[in-house]
Structures are given as C-alpha cells and as structure tokens.
Amino acid sequence: MTTHTTTSSPDLAGTRERLWAALGERDEAAAAAAVLDACDAGTPVEEILLDVIGSVQARIGRAWAADRISVAQEHAATAIQERLIAALAHRTPPSRRPRPAGPGGDGTTPRRVTVACVDGEWHALPARLLAEVLRGRGFLVDYLGAHVPTPHLIAHLHQTGADVVALSSSLPVRLPTAHAAVTAVQAIGLPVIVGGAAFGPDGRYARLLGADGWAPDARAAASLLAEGPRRPAGVLAGSDRGLPHLLDQEYTLVTRTRTRLTRGVLEGLEAKVPAMAAYTGEQRERTAEDIAHIVDFLAASLYTDDAELFTGFLTWTAEVLRARGVPTGALLAALDLLSEAQRDFPRAQAHLAAGRRALIRVPDPQASGLHA
C-alpha cells in the first residue's frame, strides 16, 4: 500500500523536520523523541504514522534517487522507522478503538484482515503502516511482513479464518506473482484488495489482474475494508479473466532467458562503451544488475501488455543515473542490444522502441560509461 497522504499541519511539519534531521544523524533516540512527543501532545497515532513516518519515508526514497544519500543510509533510516512504528503500535488503547463489523454484520465482531507483501517484495514498510492503521481503527490484523510465498499465505488463511486479504507490492516486476496470489486467495473464497506503486497510480494493474479492490493509500484502504470490498461490475477474478496476450509466449520466453539476455547485453556494451574496459569488478556487477532490471521490467510490461510500465521505469532510471553522472546513451545502447536479441518478438520490439523514444527526451549528462 502507498504509505501516506500528507497533511500540512504546522505541528506535523515540525515533527517531520525533527524526524528527518534525526534520521540523517542516525540518532534513534532523537527520532523516537520526535514522534513520541507528538503523540504525547495529542496528535493522533494514525496521523503520526502516515503524515510523519510515511511522509518522511517517501522523502528518504527521493533523497536516494537524487544521490543525496547512499543505499546504506537509506537502509539505516528505514530500520529506525520500522522501530518507531513498533513503538507507536500500542499507543491507542483497545477500548477506544472502533470495531468494524465482520461478515456477520452484527456490529460486534471485528473484521479480520491479513496484510502481506507479495512473494519477492521486500519493501514492507508501507504494508506495516497499513497494518497499524487498521489496528487503530479496530480491525483484527494478521501482519505477515515482506516476501510471503503464496503457498504460505494460503496455508495461513486456512488456519486463521481471515475475512479479507490486503496485498502490497511496490515493484511492477512483482505483478505476475501478485496475480498468482490474488487468484489463489480468491480461489478459496476470500476477497483481495491490493495497493502499492506496483499497481499503477490509478490502480490499472489491480483491475487488469482481477483484484476485488485497490486503494491509493492506507486511509483509502482502511475505508474500503470497513465497507467490505466488492468486485466492480464487469470485472472478473484474475483466474477467470485471463490475459489473452500472454498466449504469444513472449513474457515466458523473456523470463526464461533472463540470465542469457543479461549476459549478452553486458558483453555487447563492452564493445559499445569503451570506458567499460577500465571498470572494476564492482562496477561491472552494478552494470549487470541494471541490465537485469531492464529485462525484468520488459517482462513485466509484456505480462501487462502495457509499454508505459516499461517506459516509466526507464525514464525514472535515467533520472536516477543522471543524478550519478551516468549518460542516457548507455541505456540506449542497452535497449538496442536487447532489441536485436528480441527481433522475433513483435510486442517486445514495440515496448523497446517506446522505451527508446522516451529515453531520447531525457537530458543526458556529460559522462561516459554505464557506471562511471
């Protein structure tokens, strides 16, 4: 689920700045003081979770993308944020929480929700925030955390008697896995709502995969769950609807040859980008990772049959690399090599061509090499 819809209260703004400064210093005590002082001053826990912690987490992501903080700094800040959520988890007394009615509709049995990240999704903080918001609103919540394999999820649901499942994913490359999870949960008779950046800003991929509901943020998800998700008219479950474009097998062939494609593009770049001759082992590894991500997003765009998924990833990647002084030309060269390898696949060719057109509109820094 998306972490927040930020408010602009001066008190919240001040708390956000205190928290941001503390995280920059990796000062967990100061970070805890910032959020707990706000709580003691009467700020609702939900606002602190979403409008402070969630907002600051989004700022951390933007700072990493702009190369203002390192991956290690981002991880350290996120770890502190997770512990802050735990500290706030029981600040709302259970007796004061409203109790959303469960399936019986008697107004007394709370609705039980299982919150989980799809298999392979490690960005768990948005789902954790949703779980705590739901608890604060009186739901019974089973929070399963990051990277939950679908068989484990289904086994848990059989054992616990959940009323509904909320699945979170941040990366579109997890959409095929999310589809499998949605289908499996619906097959045992439970509704599924989904959220997170993976499903598109307008929820288009949630509809494509047949989810019972989509929410743009935690507040919207809580409201949807309180009402009880209902499948929109004309939208079938993912297991019934199917994705007819997958019959061409392009998605399957790209995923099966991922390693070979990545290796081939890396070797081709060595001939096209002279600076790579001086790369260290670490630089070559990072370049290979970038190429693998391109292949993964190409596969996801083929799964959804939406070239915008691929072009959005490429333009975002170009901006991230540009902040690090890496030229767009290297990405273009990688796309050309991939296009040659996919010359017999018309949909892949079309998505790669769309990616190329999008990249040429991104300003190119004066630098050489994919990871100079």
N, C-alpha and C positions, 0 to 999 in steps of 0.2 A: 504494500500500500504506500501511496505517497505520504510523506511524513507530516505535512503541515499545511495549513492555510494561515499565513502570518497575520496577526493583528498589529496595529501601530500604536498601542497604548504607550505613553511615555515611560511608565513603570516597567513594562515588558521590554521596551527598547533599552532601558538602562540595565536590566538584568541580562539581556542578550550581550551587551557590550562587556559586562563583567565576566560573563562566562567565556566569551571569545578570548578576552585577554588572559584568563586563567588557563585555558586550553593551549594558548600559544606558548605559555611558560611551562606547560605540562604540570601545573600545580593543581593536583586533585583536591586538596583541602580548600583552596580558594574557589574552585569550580563548584564544589558541594555547597560552600557558604553562599554563593550567588543564588543557586536555585532554592536552597532551604530557607534562606532569608525571605525570598519572595513568597514561599509557601507560608511561613510564619506570619507574614504581613497580610495574609488573607487572599493571595492570588490563587484561584482555583488550580488544582493539580493538573487538570486537563489543559489549561492554558500554558502552564509551565512546560508540560510535555511537548505540546505541538508548536506553540508560538515562541518558545525559548529553545528547548533542546532540538526540536525538529528544524527550526529555522537556522540555528547555528550549524547543525549538521549539513544542511544544504550549502551554507557558506563555506564550510570546510571543503566540500566537493568542488565548489567553484575555485577556491584557492589552489587546490591541487591541479585542476585543469589549466589554470593560468601560470603554473610553475612557481607559485609563491610558497608552497610547502612541499615537502617530499612525501613519498609513499609512506615511509616510516612515521613521519609526523602525523599524517592522516590516520594511520592505524592507532597511534598512541592516543590521539584526541577521541577517536571513536570508542576505544576501550574505556576511557574515562566517562564518556557519555552513557555507555551501557550501564556503568556502575551508578551513575546519577539516576537513571531510570529505576534501578533496583531500590535506591534509597527512597524514591518517591512512591514506590509501588503500594505502600500500605498507609499513605497519608490521609486517605479518605475513609472514614470509619464505615464498616459494612452496614451498620444500622441506618446510615443516612443515604445509602445508595438506592436509586430507583430500581425496580425489578421488572425488566421487560418480560412479558408473558411468553411462555413456551408454547409448543404446539397445541396443548390442551386449551389455551385461551382463557384460563381461569384467573389470570392476573396475579397468581402467587408463585408459579413455578418459573424460575428464570430460564431464559433461553440459553442453551449450552452451545458454545461456538468453539470449534477447533481452528486455531490460527497457525499457519505453517508457511514456510518458504518452499517453493518447488525444488525438486531434485536438482542439484548443481548450483543453486542460488545461495551465495554466501553473504549477501548484503541483508542482514537480518534486522538491523535497527528499525526500519520502517514497520516491519511486522511486529516487533516488540512494542513500539509505541502504540500501534493499533490494539494489541492485546491489553495494555494497561488502560487505554481509553475505554475499552469495552468493560473491563472490570470495574472501573469507576462509575460506569453507567448501570451496573447491576447485572451484567451478564456473567454466567459461569464460563470461564475460559480455560481451554487447554492450549497452552502455547508450546509448540514443538520446536521452534527455532529454525535455524538455517539448514538447507540441504537435506530435505526429508524425502527419501526414496518413496515412490508411490506405493509399493507393496507394504512398507512400514506404516504409511499413512492409513491405508485401508485397514490393516490389522488393528491399528489404534481405534479407528472409528467403530469397528465391530465390537470392541471391548468396552467402549465408553458411552455409547448412546448419545452422540452429538446430534444436534438439530440441524446444524448448518456448518459449512466449511468456508473459511476465508483464506485464499491463497495469495501469496505475494511473490512478485518477481520484478527485478529491476532491469535485467538484461534481455532484450528481444531474442538473443540466441537460445534462451530457455523456453521459447514458445512451444516448440514441439513437445518438450517434456511437460509443460504446463497443460497442453492439450490432452496428453495421456492421463494426467492426474484428474483433470476436470471430467473426462469421460469415465474414468474408473470410479470416482466418487458418485457421479450421477447414476452409474450402473447399480449401486447398492441403495439407491433411492433417496440420496441426500442432495439438497441444492448447494451450489457453489457460487460464491462471489469472488471476484478477483480484483487486484489493484497493483499499482506499481508502474514504473516507467516502461516496462516491457510491453504493456498492453496498449501503448499509444496514448497521447494526451487526450484523445476523445474516446478512448475505450474501443477503438475499432477492432483490435485483435481479440478483445474479450467477446465481442459479438461474433466474430469470424469463427472462434473456437467453441461457440455454443454455451458460454458460461451463463448462469442464471442471473447474474448481476455484475455490475462494475461500479467502482467508486473511485473518484479522483483523489480523495484524501481520507484521512482517518475519521473525520467528523461525518463526512458523507457516508462512509462505510457503516458507522455506528447507527446512523439514522436508517439506512437501508436494512440493516439487520434487525432493528427494532420493529420495523414494519413487516419484515419477513419477505425475503427476495422472491419475486415471481418472474418466471421466464417471459420476456416480452413476446407479444403476439407475433407469430410468423417466424420466430427464432427457435430452431430445434436444438436439441442437445448435440454436442460435438460428435457423439457416437452415431447419431442418426444422419447428421447433415453431410458429413464427408467433405473433402476438399478435392474436387474433380481434377484440378490442375496437377495434382500430385501423380496422376496416372502416367505422366510423361517420364517419371523416374529421375528427373534432373536433381531434385533435392537429395534423393537417396544416393545417387552416383557422386555428387559433390561431397557428401558427408563420408562416404566410404573411402574416397581418395584424398581425404583432407591432408594426411601426412605427406603423400606424394606431391600434391599440389603445392604445399608449403615449401617443401624442399626444392621443387623445380623453380618456383618463383625466386627463392633465395639465391639459387645458383645463377639464374638469369640476371638478377640485379647486380651480381658481382661483375658481370660483363658490361652492364649499362652504367653503373655508378663507380667510377674509378676510385673514389675515396674509400670504398669498402675494402680495398686491398690492405689498408692500414688499420682496419678495425681490430679491436681487442676481442677476446672471447666473449666478454660481457656484452659488447655492442652487437656482435653477431647474434647472440641469444635474444636480445631485446628486439632486434630486427625480425628474427624468426617469429617471435611472439606477435609482433604487429601484423605480419603476413597471415599468421594463423587466425587472428581476429578478423581480418578481412574475409578470409574464406568462410569463417563461421557466420558472419553477418550476411554474406552472399547466400549461404544455405538457408538462413532464417528468412531472407526476403523471398527465396524460391518457395519455401514452405507456405508463406502467407500470400504469395503471388503479388507482392507489393514492393515495387522498386524504391518507393520513398523510404522504406525501412533501411535499405542499403545506402541510399544517398544521404540520409540523415546521419547515419553512423560515420560515413566518410567525411562529411563536412565538419562534424564535431571532432573527428580525429585530426583533420587538417589543422583546426584551430589549436588543439592541444599540442600538436607537433610544432606549429608555428611559434607558440609561446616558448618552445625549447630551441628555436633557431633551426628547425628542420624543414627542408623545402617540400612544397607540394609536388614538385616534379618527381620525387622519388615514389610518392603514392601513385602518380600517373603511370610511371614505368611499371609498378607492380600490377596495376589494373591491365595494362597492355599485355603483360605476360600471362595473366590469368585468362584474359580474353582469348589468347592464342590457344591455351590449353583447353578452353571450353568452346572451341569453334563449332562443334557438332551439337551444341545445346542452345537452341534459339532463345529460350527465356533467360538463361544465364547471360547470353550475349547482350540482350536488351537491358538487363539490370546493370551490367558492367558499363555499357555505353551511357546509361543515365548517370552512373556514378562519375564517369569521366567528365560529362558535361557539367555536373555540379562542382567538381573539383576545380575546373578551369576558372570558375568565378571566385575562388578563394584566393586572396592575396598570398603571394609566395615570398617568404623571407630570403634574403641573400645568404644562403648557406649551402653546403654540399653534403650528400650522404643522407641515409635514412635515419641514422642515429649518430650525428657528428658530435 
